[in-house]
Amino acid sequence: MRESAAVYRQRAQVPPTVFSGFSSRRFCCFHTPNKQQQQQQQQQQQQKQQQQQQQQQQQQQQQQQQQQQQQQQQQPQQQ
């Protein structure tokens, strides 16, 4: 089994020099990285959207705190 595998590898290394240049680069190097890049870009956009949502939530919390402070200030004047 080991000898047949070694012979098969030696035979396979000679002709696929043409195929390894074209097929492996076109299919492995061009198709999959583009998909990975698109997925990464989509993930980055989603992360940016999440960050924007978090910022909006923080702004809303600040507004609520300001309203509470105003109410506290108004109460002593009424008393």
Jmol script that loads the backbone (N, CA, C; Angstrom):
load data "model"
ATOM      1  N   MET A   1       0.836  -1.205   0.000  1.00  0.00           N
ATOM      2  CA  MET A   1       0.000   0.000   0.000  1.00  0.00           C
ATOM      3  C   MET A   1       0.873   1.258   0.000  1.00  0.00           C
ATOM      4  N   ARG A   2       1.931   1.250   0.801  1.00  0.00           N
ATOM      5  CA  ARG A   2       2.785   2.441   0.846  1.00  0.00           C
ATOM      6  C   ARG A   2       3.501   2.655  -0.489  1.00  0.00           C
ATOM      7  N   GLU A   3       3.970   1.559  -1.086  1.00  0.00           N
ATOM      8  CA  GLU A   3       4.682   1.692  -2.365  1.00  0.00           C
ATOM      9  C   GLU A   3       3.731   2.186  -3.448  1.00  0.00           C
ATOM     10  N   SER A   4       2.533   1.640  -3.487  1.00  0.00           N
ATOM     11  CA  SER A   4       1.590   2.059  -4.525  1.00  0.00           C
ATOM     12  C   SER A   4       1.209   3.525  -4.332  1.00  0.00           C
ATOM     13  N   ALA A   5       1.079   3.950  -3.093  1.00  0.00           N
ATOM     14  CA  ALA A   5       0.742   5.352  -2.838  1.00  0.00           C
ATOM     15  C   ALA A   5       1.883   6.257  -3.272  1.00  0.00           C
ATOM     16  N   ALA A   6       3.121   5.854  -3.001  1.00  0.00           N
ATOM     17  CA  ALA A   6       4.267   6.677  -3.390  1.00  0.00           C
ATOM     18  C   ALA A   6       4.375   6.751  -4.906  1.00  0.00           C
ATOM     19  N   VAL A   7       4.173   5.617  -5.579  1.00  0.00           N
ATOM     20  CA  VAL A   7       4.240   5.617  -7.048  1.00  0.00           C
ATOM     21  C   VAL A   7       3.117   6.479  -7.607  1.00  0.00           C
ATOM     22  N   TYR A   8       1.941   6.378  -7.002  1.00  0.00           N
ATOM     23  CA  TYR A   8       0.804   7.168  -7.484  1.00  0.00           C
ATOM     24  C   TYR A   8       1.087   8.659  -7.304  1.00  0.00           C
ATOM     25  N   ARG A   9       1.709   9.025  -6.191  1.00  0.00           N
ATOM     26  CA  ARG A   9       2.048  10.433  -5.979  1.00  0.00           C
ATOM     27  C   ARG A   9       3.092  10.895  -6.996  1.00  0.00           C
ATOM     28  N   GLN A  10       4.094  10.042  -7.249  1.00  0.00           N
ATOM     29  CA  GLN A  10       5.119  10.421  -8.226  1.00  0.00           C
ATOM     30  C   GLN A  10       4.498  10.574  -9.606  1.00  0.00           C
ATOM     31  N   ARG A  11       3.589   9.686  -9.970  1.00  0.00           N
ATOM     32  CA  ARG A  11       2.931   9.798 -11.269  1.00  0.00           C
ATOM     33  C   ARG A  11       2.019  11.022 -11.293  1.00  0.00           C
ATOM     34  N   ALA A  12       1.403  11.310 -10.182  1.00  0.00           N
ATOM     35  CA  ALA A  12       0.454  12.424 -10.149  1.00  0.00           C
ATOM     36  C   ALA A  12       1.183  13.764 -10.166  1.00  0.00           C
ATOM     37  N   GLN A  13       2.405  13.796  -9.666  1.00  0.00           N
ATOM     38  CA  GLN A  13       3.136  15.061  -9.631  1.00  0.00           C
ATOM     39  C   GLN A  13       3.590  15.496 -11.018  1.00  0.00           C
ATOM     40  N   VAL A  14       3.746  14.561 -11.963  1.00  0.00           N
ATOM     41  CA  VAL A  14       4.295  14.954 -13.272  1.00  0.00           C
ATOM     42  C   VAL A  14       3.244  15.637 -14.145  1.00  0.00           C
ATOM     43  N   PRO A  15       2.080  15.027 -14.482  1.00  0.00           N
ATOM     44  CA  PRO A  15       1.155  15.722 -15.372  1.00  0.00           C
ATOM     45  C   PRO A  15       0.451  16.926 -14.753  1.00  0.00           C
ATOM     46  N   PRO A  16       0.055  16.901 -13.475  1.00  0.00           N
ATOM     47  CA  PRO A  16      -0.774  18.003 -12.982  1.00  0.00           C
ATOM     48  C   PRO A  16      -0.045  19.328 -12.828  1.00  0.00           C
ATOM     49  N   THR A  17       1.164  19.456 -13.349  1.00  0.00           N
ATOM     50  CA  THR A  17       1.801  20.777 -13.295  1.00  0.00           C
ATOM     51  C   THR A  17       0.965  21.779 -14.076  1.00  0.00           C
ATOM     52  N   VAL A  18       0.369  21.326 -15.175  1.00  0.00           N
ATOM     53  CA  VAL A  18      -0.509  22.209 -15.960  1.00  0.00           C
ATOM     54  C   VAL A  18      -1.803  22.448 -15.193  1.00  0.00           C
ATOM     55  N   PHE A  19      -2.350  21.375 -14.603  1.00  0.00           N
ATOM     56  CA  PHE A  19      -3.633  21.507 -13.924  1.00  0.00           C
ATOM     57  C   PHE A  19      -3.493  22.301 -12.628  1.00  0.00           C
ATOM     58  N   SER A  20      -2.377  22.086 -11.919  1.00  0.00           N
ATOM     59  CA  SER A  20      -2.208  22.803 -10.652  1.00  0.00           C
ATOM     60  C   SER A  20      -2.088  24.300 -10.910  1.00  0.00           C
ATOM     61  N   GLY A  21      -1.565  24.680 -12.082  1.00  0.00           N
ATOM     62  CA  GLY A  21      -1.445  26.103 -12.387  1.00  0.00           C
ATOM     63  C   GLY A  21      -2.791  26.725 -12.682  1.00  0.00           C
ATOM     64  N   PHE A  22      -3.661  25.978 -13.381  1.00  0.00           N
ATOM     65  CA  PHE A  22      -4.927  26.580 -13.813  1.00  0.00           C
ATOM     66  C   PHE A  22      -6.063  26.242 -12.857  1.00  0.00           C
ATOM     67  N   SER A  23      -6.310  24.923 -12.678  1.00  0.00           N
ATOM     68  CA  SER A  23      -7.523  24.538 -11.959  1.00  0.00           C
ATOM     69  C   SER A  23      -7.443  24.957 -10.490  1.00  0.00           C
ATOM     70  N   SER A  24      -6.300  24.679  -9.842  1.00  0.00           N
ATOM     71  CA  SER A  24      -6.224  24.969  -8.410  1.00  0.00           C
ATOM     72  C   SER A  24      -6.291  26.472  -8.169  1.00  0.00           C
ATOM     73  N   ARG A  25      -5.674  27.264  -9.060  1.00  0.00           N
ATOM     74  CA  ARG A  25      -5.702  28.710  -8.842  1.00  0.00           C
ATOM     75  C   ARG A  25      -7.079  29.282  -9.151  1.00  0.00           C
ATOM     76  N   ARG A  26      -7.715  28.761 -10.196  1.00  0.00           N
ATOM     77  CA  ARG A  26      -9.018  29.330 -10.546  1.00  0.00           C
ATOM     78  C   ARG A  26     -10.072  28.938  -9.520  1.00  0.00           C
ATOM     79  N   PHE A  27     -10.048  27.660  -9.110  1.00  0.00           N
ATOM     80  CA  PHE A  27     -11.113  27.206  -8.225  1.00  0.00           C
ATOM     81  C   PHE A  27     -10.792  27.501  -6.760  1.00  0.00           C
ATOM     82  N   CYS A  28      -9.576  27.150  -6.327  1.00  0.00           N
ATOM     83  CA  CYS A  28      -9.245  27.308  -4.907  1.00  0.00           C
ATOM     84  C   CYS A  28      -8.917  28.759  -4.567  1.00  0.00           C
ATOM     85  N   CYS A  29      -8.092  29.360  -5.394  1.00  0.00           N
ATOM     86  CA  CYS A  29      -7.558  30.669  -5.017  1.00  0.00           C
ATOM     87  C   CYS A  29      -8.500  31.807  -5.376  1.00  0.00           C
ATOM     88  N   PHE A  30      -9.360  31.631  -6.395  1.00  0.00           N
ATOM     89  CA  PHE A  30     -10.207  32.748  -6.808  1.00  0.00           C
ATOM     90  C   PHE A  30     -11.626  32.631  -6.259  1.00  0.00           C
ATOM     91  N   HIS A  31     -12.201  31.435  -6.323  1.00  0.00           N
ATOM     92  CA  HIS A  31     -13.614  31.340  -5.964  1.00  0.00           C
ATOM     93  C   HIS A  31     -13.816  31.423  -4.454  1.00  0.00           C
ATOM     94  N   THR A  32     -13.084  30.591  -3.701  1.00  0.00           N
ATOM     95  CA  THR A  32     -13.359  30.568  -2.264  1.00  0.00           C
ATOM     96  C   THR A  32     -12.968  31.866  -1.560  1.00  0.00           C
ATOM     97  N   PRO A  33     -11.832  32.507  -1.871  1.00  0.00           N
ATOM     98  CA  PRO A  33     -11.506  33.723  -1.116  1.00  0.00           C
ATOM     99  C   PRO A  33     -12.508  34.839  -1.367  1.00  0.00           C
ATOM    100  N   ASN A  34     -13.076  34.897  -2.574  1.00  0.00           N
ATOM    101  CA  ASN A  34     -14.076  35.924  -2.823  1.00  0.00           C
ATOM    102  C   ASN A  34     -15.280  35.706  -1.914  1.00  0.00           C
ATOM    103  N   LYS A  35     -15.684  34.452  -1.779  1.00  0.00           N
ATOM    104  CA  LYS A  35     -16.811  34.172  -0.890  1.00  0.00           C
ATOM    105  C   LYS A  35     -16.446  34.550   0.540  1.00  0.00           C
ATOM    106  N   GLN A  36     -15.237  34.208   0.957  1.00  0.00           N
ATOM    107  CA  GLN A  36     -14.829  34.540   2.320  1.00  0.00           C
ATOM    108  C   GLN A  36     -14.784  36.050   2.510  1.00  0.00           C
ATOM    109  N   GLN A  37     -14.280  36.775   1.515  1.00  0.00           N
ATOM    110  CA  GLN A  37     -14.216  38.229   1.639  1.00  0.00           C
ATOM    111  C   GLN A  37     -15.615  38.816   1.723  1.00  0.00           C
ATOM    112  N   GLN A  38     -16.536  38.311   0.905  1.00  0.00           N
ATOM    113  CA  GLN A  38     -17.901  38.820   0.956  1.00  0.00           C
ATOM    114  C   GLN A  38     -18.505  38.550   2.325  1.00  0.00           C
ATOM    115  N   GLN A  39     -18.280  37.346   2.850  1.00  0.00           N
ATOM    116  CA  GLN A  39     -18.811  37.036   4.171  1.00  0.00           C
ATOM    117  C   GLN A  39     -18.202  37.954   5.222  1.00  0.00           C
ATOM    118  N   GLN A  40     -16.907  38.200   5.135  1.00  0.00           N
ATOM    119  CA  GLN A  40     -16.269  39.084   6.108  1.00  0.00           C
ATOM    120  C   GLN A  40     -16.837  40.492   5.998  1.00  0.00           C
ATOM    121  N   GLN A  41     -17.047  40.979   4.766  1.00  0.00           N
ATOM    122  CA  GLN A  41     -17.595  42.317   4.599  1.00  0.00           C
ATOM    123  C   GLN A  41     -18.996  42.384   5.187  1.00  0.00           C
ATOM    124  N   GLN A  42     -19.805  41.358   4.944  1.00  0.00           N
ATOM    125  CA  GLN A  42     -21.147  41.354   5.502  1.00  0.00           C
ATOM    126  C   GLN A  42     -21.087  41.348   7.025  1.00  0.00           C
ATOM    127  N   GLN A  43     -20.201  40.561   7.586  1.00  0.00           N
ATOM    128  CA  GLN A  43     -20.075  40.529   9.041  1.00  0.00           C
ATOM    129  C   GLN A  43     -19.641  41.889   9.573  1.00  0.00           C
ATOM    130  N   GLN A  44     -18.718  42.549   8.881  1.00  0.00           N
ATOM    131  CA  GLN A  44     -18.283  43.862   9.334  1.00  0.00           C
ATOM    132  C   GLN A  44     -19.438  44.853   9.270  1.00  0.00           C
ATOM    133  N   GLN A  45     -20.239  44.795   8.212  1.00  0.00           N
ATOM    134  CA  GLN A  45     -21.373  45.700   8.113  1.00  0.00           C
ATOM    135  C   GLN A  45     -22.353  45.425   9.244  1.00  0.00           C
ATOM    136  N   GLN A  46     -22.596  44.161   9.532  1.00  0.00           N
ATOM    137  CA  GLN A  46     -23.500  43.832  10.622  1.00  0.00           C
ATOM    138  C   GLN A  46     -22.944  44.356  11.946  1.00  0.00           C
ATOM    139  N   GLN A  47     -21.657  44.220  12.159  1.00  0.00           N
ATOM    140  CA  GLN A  47     -21.061  44.727  13.393  1.00  0.00           C
ATOM    141  C   GLN A  47     -21.210  46.240  13.465  1.00  0.00           C
ATOM    142  N   LYS A  48     -21.020  46.937  12.342  1.00  0.00           N
ATOM    143  CA  LYS A  48     -21.181  48.385  12.341  1.00  0.00           C
ATOM    144  C   LYS A  48     -22.615  48.746  12.696  1.00  0.00           C
ATOM    145  N   GLN A  49     -23.579  48.034  12.135  1.00  0.00           N
ATOM    146  CA  GLN A  49     -24.973  48.312  12.444  1.00  0.00           C
ATOM    147  C   GLN A  49     -25.238  48.078  13.928  1.00  0.00           C
ATOM    148  N   GLN A  50     -24.689  47.025  14.471  1.00  0.00           N
ATOM    149  CA  GLN A  50     -24.882  46.758  15.892  1.00  0.00           C
ATOM    150  C   GLN A  50     -24.269  47.874  16.733  1.00  0.00           C
ATOM    151  N   GLN A  51     -23.110  48.359  16.352  1.00  0.00           N
ATOM    152  CA  GLN A  51     -22.492  49.447  17.098  1.00  0.00           C
ATOM    153  C   GLN A  51     -23.358  50.694  17.027  1.00  0.00           C
ATOM    154  N   GLN A  52     -23.925  50.989  15.857  1.00  0.00           N
ATOM    155  CA  GLN A  52     -24.787  52.157  15.736  1.00  0.00           C
ATOM    156  C   GLN A  52     -26.003  51.998  16.643  1.00  0.00           C
ATOM    157  N   GLN A  53     -26.576  50.811  16.673  1.00  0.00           N
ATOM    158  CA  GLN A  53     -27.726  50.586  17.538  1.00  0.00           C
ATOM    159  C   GLN A  53     -27.336  50.789  19.001  1.00  0.00           C
ATOM    160  N   GLN A  54     -26.185  50.323  19.386  1.00  0.00           N
ATOM    161  CA  GLN A  54     -25.744  50.506  20.768  1.00  0.00           C
ATOM    162  C   GLN A  54     -25.573  51.989  21.077  1.00  0.00           C
ATOM    163  N   GLN A  55     -25.035  52.748  20.140  1.00  0.00           N
ATOM    164  CA  GLN A  55     -24.867  54.174  20.371  1.00  0.00           C
ATOM    165  C   GLN A  55     -26.229  54.843  20.537  1.00  0.00           C
ATOM    166  N   GLN A  56     -27.194  54.464  19.726  1.00  0.00           N
ATOM    167  CA  GLN A  56     -28.522  55.042  19.850  1.00  0.00           C
ATOM    168  C   GLN A  56     -29.113  54.711  21.219  1.00  0.00           C
ATOM    169  N   GLN A  57     -28.930  53.499  21.672  1.00  0.00           N
ATOM    170  CA  GLN A  57     -29.444  53.126  22.986  1.00  0.00           C
ATOM    171  C   GLN A  57     -28.774  53.965  24.076  1.00  0.00           C
ATOM    172  N   GLN A  58     -27.498  54.194  23.959  1.00  0.00           N
ATOM    173  CA  GLN A  58     -26.808  55.008  24.956  1.00  0.00           C
ATOM    174  C   GLN A  58     -27.362  56.430  24.943  1.00  0.00           C
ATOM    175  N   GLN A  59     -27.629  56.982  23.777  1.00  0.00           N
ATOM    176  CA  GLN A  59     -28.178  58.327  23.702  1.00  0.00           C
ATOM    177  C   GLN A  59     -29.548  58.368  24.367  1.00  0.00           C
ATOM    178  N   GLN A  60     -30.367  57.361  24.143  1.00  0.00           N
ATOM    179  CA  GLN A  60     -31.679  57.330  24.774  1.00  0.00           C
ATOM    180  C   GLN A  60     -31.538  57.275  26.295  1.00  0.00           C
ATOM    181  N   GLN A  61     -30.606  56.505  26.785  1.00  0.00           N
ATOM    182  CA  GLN A  61     -30.398  56.431  28.228  1.00  0.00           C
ATOM    183  C   GLN A  61     -29.981  57.799  28.775  1.00  0.00           C
ATOM    184  N   GLN A  62     -29.142  58.508  28.058  1.00  0.00           N
ATOM    185  CA  GLN A  62     -28.723  59.825  28.517  1.00  0.00           C
ATOM    186  C   GLN A  62     -29.921  60.767  28.570  1.00  0.00           C
ATOM    187  N   GLN A  63     -30.790  60.703  27.585  1.00  0.00           N
ATOM    188  CA  GLN A  63     -31.967  61.560  27.586  1.00  0.00           C
ATOM    189  C   GLN A  63     -32.848  61.231  28.793  1.00  0.00           C
ATOM    190  N   GLN A  64     -33.012  59.971  29.093  1.00  0.00           N
ATOM    191  CA  GLN A  64     -33.821  59.594  30.245  1.00  0.00           C
ATOM    192  C   GLN A  64     -33.200  60.138  31.534  1.00  0.00           C
ATOM    193  N   GLN A  65     -31.911  60.078  31.650  1.00  0.00           N
ATOM    194  CA  GLN A  65     -31.256  60.601  32.845  1.00  0.00           C
ATOM    195  C   GLN A  65     -31.481  62.107  32.948  1.00  0.00           C
ATOM    196  N   GLN A  66     -31.417  62.810  31.844  1.00  0.00           N
ATOM    197  CA  GLN A  66     -31.634  64.251  31.873  1.00  0.00           C
ATOM    198  C   GLN A  66     -33.061  64.550  32.331  1.00  0.00           C
ATOM    199  N   GLN A  67     -34.024  63.801  31.848  1.00  0.00           N
ATOM    200  CA  GLN A  67     -35.406  64.022  32.254  1.00  0.00           C
ATOM    201  C   GLN A  67     -35.559  63.784  33.756  1.00  0.00           C
ATOM    202  N   GLN A  68     -34.941  62.754  34.263  1.00  0.00           N
ATOM    203  CA  GLN A  68     -35.033  62.478  35.693  1.00  0.00           C
ATOM    204  C   GLN A  68     -34.419  63.628  36.494  1.00  0.00           C
ATOM    205  N   GLN A  69     -33.317  64.161  36.042  1.00  0.00           N
ATOM    206  CA  GLN A  69     -32.691  65.265  36.754  1.00  0.00           C
ATOM    207  C   GLN A  69     -33.610  66.486  36.748  1.00  0.00           C
ATOM    208  N   GLN A  70     -34.255  66.752  35.645  1.00  0.00           N
ATOM    209  CA  GLN A  70     -35.153  67.900  35.575  1.00  0.00           C
ATOM    210  C   GLN A  70     -36.310  67.706  36.554  1.00  0.00           C
ATOM    211  N   GLN A  71     -36.851  66.512  36.625  1.00  0.00           N
ATOM    212  CA  GLN A  71     -37.953  66.261  37.544  1.00  0.00           C
ATOM    213  C   GLN A  71     -37.491  66.467  38.993  1.00  0.00           C
ATOM    214  N   GLN A  72     -36.310  66.022  39.311  1.00  0.00           N
ATOM    215  CA  GLN A  72     -35.814  66.190  40.670  1.00  0.00           C
ATOM    216  C   GLN A  72     -35.636  67.677  40.989  1.00  0.00           C
ATOM    217  N   GLN A  73     -35.211  68.453  40.025  1.00  0.00           N
ATOM    218  CA  GLN A  73     -35.030  69.876  40.273  1.00  0.00           C
ATOM    219  C   GLN A  73     -36.381  70.571  40.447  1.00  0.00           C
ATOM    220  N   GLN A  74     -37.380  70.135  39.716  1.00  0.00           N
ATOM    221  CA  GLN A  74     -38.686  70.783  39.800  1.00  0.00           C
ATOM    222  C   GLN A  74     -39.353  70.481  41.147  1.00  0.00           C
ATOM    223  N   GLN A  75     -39.134  69.315  41.678  1.00  0.00           N
ATOM    224  CA  GLN A  75     -39.802  68.955  42.927  1.00  0.00           C
ATOM    225  C   GLN A  75     -39.418  69.874  44.088  1.00  0.00           C
ATOM    226  N   PRO A  76     -38.164  70.215  44.290  1.00  0.00           N
ATOM    227  CA  PRO A  76     -37.850  71.096  45.424  1.00  0.00           C
ATOM    228  C   PRO A  76     -38.488  72.479  45.255  1.00  0.00           C
ATOM    229  N   GLN A  77     -38.624  72.948  44.040  1.00  0.00           N
ATOM    230  CA  GLN A  77     -39.227  74.261  43.841  1.00  0.00           C
ATOM    231  C   GLN A  77     -40.705  74.216  44.215  1.00  0.00           C
ATOM    232  N   GLN A  78     -41.388  73.134  43.896  1.00  0.00           N
ATOM    233  CA  GLN A  78     -42.805  73.028  44.230  1.00  0.00           C
ATOM    234  C   GLN A  78     -42.986  72.963  45.745  1.00  0.00           C
ATOM    235  N   GLN A  79     -42.092  72.277  46.422  1.00  0.00           N
ATOM    236  CA  GLN A  79     -42.233  72.175  47.871  1.00  0.00           C
ATOM    237  C   GLN A  79     -41.993  73.560  48.481  1.00  0.00           C
TER     238      GLN A  79
END
end "model"
wireframe off; spacefill off
backbone 0.3
color backbone group
